Amino acid sequence: MVVGGVHFTEEYARLRIKEPKLFKKTSFRTHDIGRRGHTKRIAGRLKSTGKWETQAMLIPREEYSPALARKYLKKYKLKRA
């Protein structure tokens, strides 16, 4: 289910930062941010530069709110595509 640009799965709200097609397919990695098993960052290598960039943030579904999403975007200096 997609609501306001956020894709909801069974466990997470996925806040897409950049389109997956901009990244090398085999380069994606998931990192815990904050406490383990909680909010996650999906990063990959851009096709154009090879630099690592954030592709999406995964926020636990039961904790997601637009305000929390804005907080993470600001904290990690991310801009949505």
N, CA and C atoms as a LAMMPS dump frame, in Angstrom:
ITEM: TIMESTEP
0
ITEM: NUMBER OF ATOMS
243
ITEM: BOX BOUNDS ff ff ff
-5.0000000000000000e+02 5.0000000000000000e+02
-5.0000000000000000e+02 5.0000000000000000e+02
-5.0000000000000000e+02 5.0000000000000000e+02
ITEM: ATOMS id mol type element x y z
1 1 1 N 0.84 -1.164 0
2 1 2 C 0 0 0
3 1 3 C 0.896 1.241 0
4 2 1 N 0.579 2.215 -0.834
5 2 2 C 1.346 3.452 -0.91
6 2 3 C 0.463 4.608 -0.46
7 3 1 N 0.948 5.373 0.502
8 3 2 C 0.215 6.535 1
9 3 3 C 1.167 7.715 1.022
10 4 1 N 0.863 8.76 0.264
11 4 2 C 1.688 9.967 0.278
12 4 3 C 3.156 9.728 -0.016
13 5 1 N 3.47 8.813 -0.914
14 5 2 C 4.852 8.539 -1.275
15 5 3 C 5.558 7.574 -0.34
16 6 1 N 4.845 7.032 0.627
17 6 2 C 5.417 6.054 1.559
18 6 3 C 4.776 4.711 1.263
19 7 1 N 5.599 3.687 1.086
20 7 2 C 5.106 2.345 0.794
21 7 3 C 5.07 1.562 2.1
22 8 1 N 3.917 0.995 2.425
23 8 2 C 3.77 0.227 3.663
24 8 3 C 3.833 -1.267 3.368
25 9 1 N 4.708 -1.963 4.098
26 9 2 C 4.767 -3.42 4.059
27 9 3 C 4.195 -3.923 5.377
28 10 1 N 4.267 -5.211 5.601
29 10 2 C 3.732 -5.778 6.836
30 10 3 C 4.43 -5.216 8.075
31 11 1 N 5.751 -4.991 7.971
32 11 2 C 6.529 -4.561 9.133
33 11 3 C 6.999 -3.11 9.095
34 12 1 N 7.181 -2.555 7.9
35 12 2 C 7.826 -1.253 7.786
36 12 3 C 7.058 -0.28 6.898
37 13 1 N 7.343 1 7.137
38 13 2 C 6.978 2.069 6.216
39 13 3 C 8.269 2.409 5.486
40 14 1 N 8.269 2.286 4.158
41 14 2 C 9.472 2.542 3.357
42 14 3 C 9.383 3.961 2.801
43 15 1 N 10.306 4.802 3.231
44 15 2 C 10.372 6.181 2.787
45 15 3 C 11.437 6.251 1.69
46 16 1 N 10.989 6.306 0.448
47 16 2 C 11.92 6.289 -0.677
48 16 3 C 12.581 7.657 -0.824
49 17 1 N 13.907 7.645 -0.898
50 17 2 C 14.69 8.866 -1.053
51 17 3 C 15.063 9.055 -2.519
52 18 1 N 15.55 7.996 -3.155
53 18 2 C 15.921 8.021 -4.576
54 18 3 C 15.371 6.773 -5.254
55 19 1 N 15.151 6.861 -6.534
56 19 2 C 14.632 5.742 -7.318
57 19 3 C 15.658 4.603 -7.37
58 20 1 N 15.221 3.368 -7.18
59 20 2 C 16.143 2.223 -7.213
60 20 3 C 16.878 2.075 -8.548
61 21 1 N 16.262 2.497 -9.642
62 21 2 C 16.895 2.337 -10.955
63 21 3 C 18.169 3.173 -11.111
64 22 1 N 18.411 4.126 -10.203
65 22 2 C 19.625 4.94 -10.25
66 22 3 C 20.843 4.217 -9.677
67 23 1 N 20.62 3.045 -9.062
68 23 2 C 21.663 2.327 -8.349
69 23 3 C 22.08 1.048 -9.067
70 24 1 N 23.319 0.638 -8.834
71 24 2 C 23.787 -0.658 -9.327
72 24 3 C 22.999 -1.732 -8.588
73 25 1 N 22.442 -2.692 -9.33
74 25 2 C 21.518 -3.676 -8.757
75 25 3 C 22.093 -4.494 -7.612
76 26 1 N 23.345 -4.87 -7.7
77 26 2 C 23.917 -5.757 -6.684
78 26 3 C 24.578 -5.001 -5.53
79 27 1 N 24.402 -3.688 -5.482
80 27 2 C 25.129 -2.905 -4.481
81 27 3 C 24.337 -2.599 -3.215
82 28 1 N 23.064 -2.938 -3.138
83 28 2 C 22.238 -2.535 -2.002
84 28 3 C 22.653 -3.213 -0.702
85 29 1 N 22.688 -2.423 0.369
86 29 2 C 22.992 -2.905 1.719
87 29 3 C 22.001 -2.258 2.679
88 30 1 N 21.638 -2.989 3.721
89 30 2 C 20.732 -2.466 4.741
90 30 3 C 21.507 -2.316 6.048
91 31 1 N 21.371 -1.144 6.667
92 31 2 C 22.079 -0.833 7.906
93 31 3 C 21.082 -0.432 8.98
94 32 1 N 21.278 -0.942 10.189
95 32 2 C 20.492 -0.462 11.323
96 32 3 C 20.973 0.94 11.662
97 33 1 N 20.041 1.823 11.958
98 33 2 C 20.411 3.127 12.503
99 33 3 C 19.676 3.244 13.825
100 34 1 N 20.348 3.757 14.804
101 34 2 C 19.749 3.744 16.134
102 34 3 C 19.891 2.351 16.72
103 35 1 N 18.869 1.913 17.428
104 35 2 C 18.981 0.594 18.06
105 35 3 C 18.764 -0.533 17.05
106 36 1 N 19.399 -1.645 17.298
107 36 2 C 19.423 -2.789 16.384
108 36 3 C 18.012 -3.314 16.081
109 37 1 N 17.742 -3.583 14.797
110 37 2 C 16.473 -4.155 14.383
111 37 3 C 15.326 -3.164 14.359
112 38 1 N 15.639 -1.902 14.449
113 38 2 C 14.61 -0.868 14.51
114 38 3 C 14.558 -0.153 13.158
115 39 1 N 14.863 1.11 13.105
116 39 2 C 14.871 1.857 11.856
117 39 3 C 16.106 1.459 11.054
118 40 1 N 15.927 1.333 9.739
119 40 2 C 17.011 0.893 8.86
120 40 3 C 17.213 1.869 7.707
121 41 1 N 18.427 1.853 7.185
122 41 2 C 18.788 2.651 6.016
123 41 3 C 19.173 1.681 4.913
124 42 1 N 18.624 1.876 3.733
125 42 2 C 19.032 1.086 2.572
126 42 3 C 19.93 1.981 1.731
127 43 1 N 21.15 1.525 1.504
128 43 2 C 22.123 2.292 0.73
129 43 3 C 22.568 1.472 -0.47
130 44 1 N 23.049 2.157 -1.49
131 44 2 C 23.569 1.497 -2.674
132 44 3 C 24.546 2.403 -3.389
133 45 1 N 25.223 1.838 -4.376
134 45 2 C 26.165 2.62 -5.191
135 45 3 C 25.438 3.154 -6.423
136 46 1 N 25.545 4.463 -6.614
137 46 2 C 24.926 5.087 -7.785
138 46 3 C 25.608 4.608 -9.064
139 47 1 N 24.821 4.362 -10.107
140 47 2 C 25.371 3.966 -11.402
141 47 3 C 26.251 5.074 -11.965
142 48 1 N 25.822 6.314 -11.778
143 48 2 C 26.505 7.447 -12.408
144 48 3 C 27.874 7.756 -11.806
145 49 1 N 28.024 7.626 -10.486
146 49 2 C 29.278 8.035 -9.845
147 49 3 C 29.974 6.934 -9.058
148 50 1 N 29.244 5.884 -8.698
149 50 2 C 29.809 4.836 -7.864
150 50 3 C 29.811 5.189 -6.385
151 51 1 N 29.328 6.391 -6.049
152 51 2 C 29.274 6.814 -4.647
153 51 3 C 28.133 6.113 -3.925
154 52 1 N 28.334 5.845 -2.629
155 52 2 C 27.281 5.288 -1.796
156 52 3 C 26.292 6.387 -1.446
157 53 1 N 25 6.098 -1.593
158 53 2 C 23.931 7.045 -1.267
159 53 3 C 22.788 6.288 -0.606
160 54 1 N 21.989 6.996 0.162
161 54 2 C 20.798 6.405 0.768
162 54 3 C 19.711 6.29 -0.284
163 55 1 N 19.149 5.097 -0.43
164 55 2 C 18.035 4.886 -1.363
165 55 3 C 16.698 4.988 -0.639
166 56 1 N 16.626 4.476 0.597
167 56 2 C 15.366 4.501 1.341
168 56 3 C 15.628 4.345 2.83
169 57 1 N 14.622 4.733 3.609
170 57 2 C 14.625 4.518 5.048
171 57 3 C 13.47 3.58 5.364
172 58 1 N 13.686 2.629 6.254
173 58 2 C 12.63 1.729 6.718
174 58 3 C 12.326 2.065 8.168
175 59 1 N 11.098 2.494 8.416
176 59 2 C 10.672 2.873 9.759
177 59 3 C 9.622 1.857 10.201
178 60 1 N 9.739 1.296 11.415
179 60 2 C 8.728 0.336 11.862
180 60 3 C 7.318 0.895 11.667
181 61 1 N 6.462 0.096 11.07
182 61 2 C 5.116 0.535 10.703
183 61 3 C 4.333 1.117 11.875
184 62 1 N 4.431 0.463 13.037
185 62 2 C 3.64 0.92 14.184
186 62 3 C 4.128 2.254 14.744
187 63 1 N 5.34 2.674 14.373
188 63 2 C 5.889 3.94 14.867
189 63 3 C 5.86 5.049 13.825
190 64 1 N 5.534 4.718 12.582
191 64 2 C 5.603 5.699 11.501
192 64 3 C 4.602 6.834 11.687
193 65 1 N 5.072 8.031 11.395
194 65 2 C 4.214 9.202 11.272
195 65 3 C 4.923 10.151 10.309
196 66 1 N 4.185 11.03 9.625
197 66 2 C 4.846 12.004 8.753
198 66 3 C 5.879 12.85 9.514
199 67 1 N 5.584 13.185 10.759
200 67 2 C 6.524 13.984 11.549
201 67 3 C 7.831 13.225 11.789
202 68 1 N 7.735 11.926 12.081
203 68 2 C 8.934 11.116 12.291
204 68 3 C 9.734 11.003 10.995
205 69 1 N 9.062 10.857 9.875
206 69 2 C 9.751 10.796 8.585
207 69 3 C 10.518 12.099 8.336
208 70 1 N 9.889 13.235 8.598
209 70 2 C 10.573 14.529 8.421
210 70 3 C 11.783 14.639 9.346
211 71 1 N 11.645 14.129 10.569
212 71 2 C 12.747 14.162 11.532
213 71 3 C 13.96 13.41 10.984
214 72 1 N 13.738 12.191 10.451
215 72 2 C 14.854 11.405 9.901
216 72 3 C 15.454 12.084 8.672
217 73 1 N 14.621 12.651 7.813
218 73 2 C 15.147 13.343 6.64
219 73 3 C 16.056 14.493 7.055
220 74 1 N 15.631 15.247 8.054
221 74 2 C 16.423 16.381 8.525
222 74 3 C 17.694 15.904 9.237
223 75 1 N 17.549 14.929 10.131
224 75 2 C 18.688 14.433 10.912
225 75 3 C 19.81 13.917 10.022
226 76 1 N 19.449 13.167 8.958
227 76 2 C 20.449 12.574 8.079
228 76 3 C 20.697 13.391 6.818
229 77 1 N 20.154 14.633 6.792
230 77 2 C 20.366 15.572 5.682
231 77 3 C 20.013 14.948 4.335
232 78 1 N 18.812 14.34 4.286
233 78 2 C 18.331 13.679 3.079
234 78 3 C 17.233 14.51 2.435
235 79 1 N 17.181 14.468 1.109
236 79 2 C 16.116 15.118 0.36
237 79 3 C 15.451 14.078 -0.517
238 80 1 N 14.142 14.051 -0.48
239 80 2 C 13.411 13.08 -1.298
240 80 3 C 13.471 13.476 -2.757
241 81 1 N 13.574 12.47 -3.61
242 81 2 C 13.622 12.7 -5.055
243 81 3 C 12.262 13.113 -5.576
